[in-house]
């Protein structure tokens, strides 16, 4: 979801997933490692939209 300033904020896995889905497939396939301590929403979206060997554990 976008705020009035155009910045995104992520409320749940759907909004995180939408942000990832907006990126080109080539970009998503190019992700080599996700090195963050994600919230449950981020973790779920990363597992859904990035290749399985590159997202969070």
Helices and strands as residue ranges (DSSP letters): H 13-22, H 25-30, H 40-49
